Amino acid sequence: MRGKRLVIGILSGIFVIAGSVSTSAKSNTYTMPKVSPSKTVVANIALKPQSSSQLTDYVYATVDPSSPNYHQYLTPGQFASQFGRPTTDINDFKSYLGKYHLKASVYPGNLAIKVVGTRKNLIRAFNAKQVKVSKNDYRTKVKLPAKLSAQTVSVIGVYATKPKSKKTSLAVTPSLPQNPTPPNTDLSKTSFAKKYGALKFADHYQVSDLYKQGLTGQGQRIGIIAMDDFNAKDVLKYWQQTGVNADPSRINKIYSIDGAKTGHLILSMGLNPAQIESTLDVNQSGAVAPDAKIDAYIGLSLKNVTSTTSSYYTAFMQAVSDDRDKQISTSFSPNTELASQWEQGASASLGEYNDAFNLLLEQAAVQGISVFRASGDYGPRELALKQFNHVFSTSPYQVITGGTTLPYTKITDGRLITIDKERAWGDTYSNPQTKPANYGGSGGGFSILNPTPRYQQGFSGVNTFQAIDLLKYKSGGFLVNKDPQIIIGKGSGRNVPDVSANADSYTGYATYVSGQDLAYAKDGKTVISVPVKQWTVNGGTSFVSPQMAGANAVMNSGTNSPIGFWNPQIYQFAVQPDSPFTVLDDADNNNNLYYTGQPGKLYNQATGLGTVNFAKLYTKFSSEGPIKTIVVLTRDSPTKHSRFNMLIT
């Protein structure tokens, strides 16, 4: 039963449990299951903008203080008029699809169409046929009338037949820990939050300085893109334990494929890592921004209404086109960088899906939405393969968040381990194995699909690297090299991550989940259900992404206009006096299992620009745009107040 669930949890930032970092992201064979021709299914058509170059230019102009379009964010309706397909084109699609009894609804922004109908009619409308593209790879070839095809970037979610041969591997979460490390819940709320919770992040990266100015995320909403449901009561319990606002009205669930009934059914099917991931994404973002509201966009397709790649695109596209949230975070992703692992039988190729996703994120940027994504938890190899690989989107239109290790001391097997300063997360030292194993580390390196973006071109450290060959691949795992060599070289493509924060499980954060743990009895047929209420201390870059989205909401609560697309701005800030980033450029004891720091360089593939001082970052953002005055009521009287001027120059 759990094996069937795992295909739902496609992750990039896969959290790891303290003491269990040898469990890596696994390959799980997955194809679109056989679906009856009369079954109602969902697909998406990603459309070309009116002008790709003008759209990209406008994206950058929204965060360029010298441009007349600086912070001139568009609503989805305005985006549709300026960049989306004209209404006449949309009507052409609707008319054509209607002939096949398919319902076509355009997402606000006119950049994509959601198509719903029977599988039989979907195959007829798209003239879908299975084709063999290599020895063991199959795809669904689709064909639309020439006029419609000329306006289409990608058709996502159409499947001609079930593939006859090789199945596709997708990244899934590790198994549930057998002996999780619990936090000390007897601590006071403040002490707990500082040791295991939001205050640990906020204090270390100066978000607490913004709290002192009255900024707590008030008036903001944070979007979470998830591929599994979660128990809201688990989030509330976590918030209560950490002493933050636990008002249930802060949590809003939006089901983009199946409805709430499916969500409830999913939760009854057994606690799984994807549920834990969804839970921590919500509780972390909401704890860092204690007065923000959370919109969780949940892409569930329990009855095979559509594939994982399609349901993920659907959830993300709905979140962007709804335009409710000016910060969005995700720690989930289908495999979007490794061609050999791409979904079998899919109508969208790896490149087409990447192009569609980039356009989706460009719409987000034009609307003033900041998007954050976890970089992964196993260094430059998210899947245990010899070749470097990312199994998440490396789109340049999102902030990709890497991981670090905070200072700590521990004794393991009679060995004293001391980390005396914050470093890139890459742990081969706390629990080295004598047999092939997998080790925790921050995702980083170079994109295969996306070229070096404008804001990284010519930047100190970009497209050059220093590395150490700590690991040697063997039999689905890695051995630690006894005599590792230093490697210096050049790379190309979008460099990841952009920024980093604590992600090591040994210096990690608490989370809480409840549900049913399912297992088979000795007869192999009877399913045993055991209630679980579990506090754990976890790590992973999937904590960092929602935490930074929360920090963004805190900053946005002090501005009159959303911060928007971070990346062109932060790379400029990094070269200015009083940079808001602490560069981790050491070449020694500072690696993500491969990439190290580059001494004297501002960018390093292990940690990007480094860690963030959010008080300084807020000053940088706010010095370029209008700021609003925050009125904060004092404790002694509801009528007395203090005013904080948020514009610091």
Stockholm file with secondary structure:
# STOCKHOLM 1.0

chainA/1-649         MRGKRLVIGILSGIFVIAGSVSTSAKSNTYTMPKVSPSKTVVANIALKPQSSSQLTDYVYATVDPSSPNYHQYLTPGQFASQFGRPTTDINDFKSYLGKYHLKASVYPGNLAIKVVGTRKNLIRAFNAKQVKVSKNDYRTKVKLPAKLSAQTVSVIGVYATKPKSKKTSLAVTPSLPQNPTPPNTDLSKTSFAKKYGALKFADHYQVSDLYKQGLTGQGQRIGIIAMDDFNAKDVLKYWQQTGVNADPSRINKIYSIDGAKTGHLILSMGLNPAQIESTLDVNQSGAVAPDAKIDAYIGLSLKNVTSTTSSYYTAFMQAVSDDRDKQISTSFSPNTELASQWEQGASASLGEYNDAFNLLLEQAAVQGISVFRASGDYGPRELALKQFNHVFSTSPYQVITGGTTLPYTKITDGRLITIDKERAWGDTYSNPQTKPANYGGSGGGFSILNPTPRYQQGFSGVNTFQAIDLLKYKSGGFLVNKDPQIIIGKGSGRNVPDVSANADSYTGYATYVSGQDLAYAKDGKTVISVPVKQWTVNGGTSFVSPQMAGANAVMNSGTNSPIGFWNPQIYQFAVQPDSPFTVLDDADNNNNLYYTGQPGKLYNQATGLGTVNFAKLYTKFSSEGPIKTIVVLTRDSPTKHSRFNMLIT
#=GR chainA/1-649 SS CHHHHHTTCBBSSCCEETTCTTCCBEEEEEBCCCCCTTSEEEEEEEECCSCHHHHHHHHHHTTCTTSTTTTCCCCHHHHHHHTSCCHHHHHHHHHHHHTTTCEEEECTTSSEEEEEEEHHHHHHHTTCEEEECSSSCEEEECCCCHHHHTTEEEEESCCSSCCSSCCEEEEECCCCCSSCCCCCTTSCHHHHHHHHSHHHHHHHTTCHHHHTTTCSCTTCEEEEEESSCCCHHHHHHHHHHHTSCCCGGGEEEEESSSCHHHHHHHHHTCCCHHHHHHHHHHHHHHHHSTTCEEEEEECCCTTCSSCHHHHHHHHHHHHHHHTCCSEEEECBCCCCSCGGGSCBTCSSCHHHHHHHHHHHHHHHHHTTCEEEEECCSBTTBSBSSSSCBCCSCCCTTSEEEEEEECCEEEEETTEEEEECSCEECBCSSSSCCSSSBCCCBCCCEECSSSCCCGGGTTCTTTTEEEEECCEEEETTEEEECSSCCEEEEECCSCEECSEEEECCGGGCEEEEEEEEEEEECTTSSCEEEEEEEEEEEEESHHHHHHHHHHHHHHHHTTBSSCCCCCHHHHHHHTTSSSCSEECCCCSSSCBSSSBBCCTTCSCBTTTBTCEECHHHHHHHHHTTSCBCCEEEECSSCTTCEEEECCCCC
#=GC SS_cons         CHHHHHTTCBBSSCCEETTCTTCCBEEEEEBCCCCCTTSEEEEEEEECCSCHHHHHHHHHHTTCTTSTTTTCCCCHHHHHHHTSCCHHHHHHHHHHHHTTTCEEEECTTSSEEEEEEEHHHHHHHTTCEEEECSSSCEEEECCCCHHHHTTEEEEESCCSSCCSSCCEEEEECCCCCSSCCCCCTTSCHHHHHHHHSHHHHHHHTTCHHHHTTTCSCTTCEEEEEESSCCCHHHHHHHHHHHTSCCCGGGEEEEESSSCHHHHHHHHHTCCCHHHHHHHHHHHHHHHHSTTCEEEEEECCCTTCSSCHHHHHHHHHHHHHHHTCCSEEEECBCCCCSCGGGSCBTCSSCHHHHHHHHHHHHHHHHHTTCEEEEECCSBTTBSBSSSSCBCCSCCCTTSEEEEEEECCEEEEETTEEEEECSCEECBCSSSSCCSSSBCCCBCCCEECSSSCCCGGGTTCTTTTEEEEECCEEEETTEEEECSSCCEEEEECCSCEECSEEEECCGGGCEEEEEEEEEEEECTTSSCEEEEEEEEEEEEESHHHHHHHHHHHHHHHHTTBSSCCCCCHHHHHHHTTSSSCSEECCCCSSSCBSSSBBCCTTCSCBTTTBTCEECHHHHHHHHHTTSCBCCEEEECSSCTTCEEEECCCCC
//
